[in-house]
Amino acid sequence: MKKISITILCILVMVILFVFQQNMKTKAEVKEEAFVYRLVTEKAEYSENEAIKIYAELEYIGDKEEIEISHRNSPFYFPIVETTRNYEIDYFMTLPLKITKLIKGKPLREEYLGSGGYGSQDEKEYIEFMKRIMNNEFPKGYYVVNGLADFNVIDNGDTKEKKNYEINAQIEFRVNNN
């Protein structure tokens, strides 16, 4: 009787975990005018020593065959919040202005390679956490990525008018022990 109760309890816990994992948002797609912004993590759950796979895409779907956009070093930002510790992992961007040509139907894609930072006055636990994040080695926790595509469209007509876009999306994943 005791074995049956334990078995039923284990099955129930596994079903709950499976359902919770399936409800995690690992892909987001936002359409704004002539653009589609995608933010994706390949899995809902990673092991602690496993590389986290996150990428963003920007696709032009408008009337022209190609357009030019201007942006900082990249049009993509990957700020993250680790909700267990309530740590914000900033995503810093260098300032040079770049021009990128987008071809209709061909997504521009960039992978997340690590981010974050710390100061000398921060607590040791926070510094160790951030050092791991900066190396794309995520500690155990629950993470929410608040992605952003930030760029300007440069009008190819006579006016050279610019239009700014800030397209937001959110995904989430968990990191567990090995």
C-alpha positions in Angstrom: 0.0 0.0 0.0 2.8 2.3 0.9 4.6 1.6 -2.4 1.4 2.3 -4.4 1.0 5.7 -2.6 4.6 6.7 -3.3 4.3 5.6 -6.9 1.1 7.6 -7.4 2.7 10.6 -5.7 5.8 10.4 -8.0 3.6 10.2 -11.1 1.5 13.1 -9.9 4.6 15.2 -9.3 6.0 14.3 -12.8 2.7 15.2 -14.5 2.6 18.6 -12.7 6.2 19.4 -13.6 5.5 18.4 -17.2 2.5 20.6 -17.5 4.3 23.5 -15.9 7.2 23.1 -18.2 4.9 23.0 -21.2 3.3 26.3 -20.1 6.7 28.1 -20.1 6.9 30.6 -23.0 10.0 29.6 -24.9 9.1 31.4 -28.2 7.7 34.8 -28.8 6.7 36.4 -32.1 5.6 40.0 -32.4 4.4 41.6 -35.7 4.6 45.4 -36.0 3.8 47.0 -39.3 6.3 45.6 -41.8 8.4 43.6 -39.3 8.4 40.4 -37.4 10.5 40.1 -34.2 11.1 36.7 -32.8 12.8 35.8 -29.5 13.5 32.1 -28.9 15.2 29.8 -26.3 15.6 26.3 -27.7 14.5 24.6 -24.5 12.3 25.4 -21.5 14.7 23.6 -19.1 18.5 23.4 -19.1 21.0 21.7 -16.9 23.3 23.9 -14.8 26.4 23.3 -16.9 24.6 23.3 -20.2 25.0 26.3 -22.7 21.9 28.4 -22.9 20.7 28.8 -26.5 18.8 32.1 -27.0 18.4 34.0 -30.2 16.5 36.9 -31.8 15.4 37.5 -35.3 14.1 40.5 -37.2 12.3 39.9 -40.5 11.1 42.5 -43.0 7.8 41.5 -44.5 6.8 44.8 -46.2 6.3 45.9 -49.8 9.9 46.6 -50.9 12.4 44.0 -51.8 14.9 45.4 -49.2 15.3 48.3 -46.8 18.0 49.7 -44.6 17.8 50.1 -40.8 20.2 51.9 -38.5 20.9 50.7 -35.0 23.6 50.5 -32.3 26.1 47.7 -32.5 23.1 45.4 -32.8 19.3 45.9 -33.1 18.8 43.2 -30.4 18.9 43.5 -26.6 18.6 40.6 -24.2 18.0 41.9 -20.7 17.2 39.1 -18.2 15.7 38.8 -14.8 16.5 35.8 -12.5 13.3 35.6 -10.5 14.5 33.3 -7.7 17.1 35.7 -6.5 15.5 38.8 -8.1 18.7 39.7 -10.0 18.5 41.9 -13.1 21.0 41.0 -15.7 21.6 44.0 -17.9 22.5 43.9 -21.5 25.0 46.6 -22.5 25.4 47.8 -26.0 28.3 49.7 -27.6 27.4 53.0 -29.3 28.6 52.9 -32.9 25.8 53.5 -35.4 25.5 50.7 -37.9 23.5 50.4 -41.1 22.1 46.9 -41.9 20.2 45.9 -45.1 17.2 43.7 -44.5 16.0 41.6 -47.5 12.3 40.8 -47.6 11.6 37.4 -46.1 15.2 36.8 -44.9 15.5 37.1 -41.1 18.4 38.9 -39.5 19.5 36.6 -36.6 21.7 37.0 -33.6 22.5 34.7 -30.7 22.8 35.7 -27.1 26.4 35.3 -26.0 26.3 36.5 -22.3 25.8 39.8 -20.5 25.7 41.4 -17.1 28.1 43.2 -14.9 28.9 44.1 -11.3 30.7 46.6 -9.2 33.3 46.4 -6.5 30.6 47.3 -3.8 28.3 44.4 -4.8 28.0 41.3 -2.5 30.2 38.4 -3.2 27.3 36.1 -4.1 26.0 38.6 -6.7 29.5 39.0 -8.2 30.0 35.2 -8.5 26.5 34.9 -10.1 27.3 37.6 -12.6 30.7 36.2 -13.5 28.9 32.9 -14.4 26.3 34.7 -16.4 28.9 36.8 -18.3 30.4 33.5 -19.4 27.0 32.2 -20.4 27.1 29.7 -17.5 23.7 30.1 -15.9 23.3 29.0 -12.3 20.2 27.1 -11.1 17.2 29.4 -11.3 14.2 30.7 -13.2 15.0 33.3 -15.9 12.8 35.7 -17.9 14.3 37.3 -21.0 12.7 40.7 -21.8 14.0 41.0 -25.4 13.9 44.1 -27.5 14.5 45.0 -31.1 15.5 48.7 -31.3 16.2 50.2 -34.7 15.3 53.0 -37.2 14.1 52.6 -40.7 15.8 54.8 -43.1 13.4 55.9 -45.9 15.0 55.2 -49.3 13.0 58.0 -50.9 14.0 61.7 -51.2 13.1 62.7 -47.6 15.5 60.4 -45.7 12.9 60.3 -43.0 13.6 57.9 -40.1 11.1 55.9 -38.1 12.0 54.4 -34.8 10.9 50.9 -33.8 11.1 49.3 -30.3 9.5 45.9 -30.5 9.4 43.9 -27.2 8.9 40.2 -26.5 9.4 37.9 -23.5 10.4 34.3 -23.1 11.4 32.2 -20.0 13.4 29.2 -19.1 14.6 27.3 -16.0 18.1 26.0 -15.1 18.2 22.9 -12.8 21.0 20.9 -11.2 22.7 18.4 -13.4 
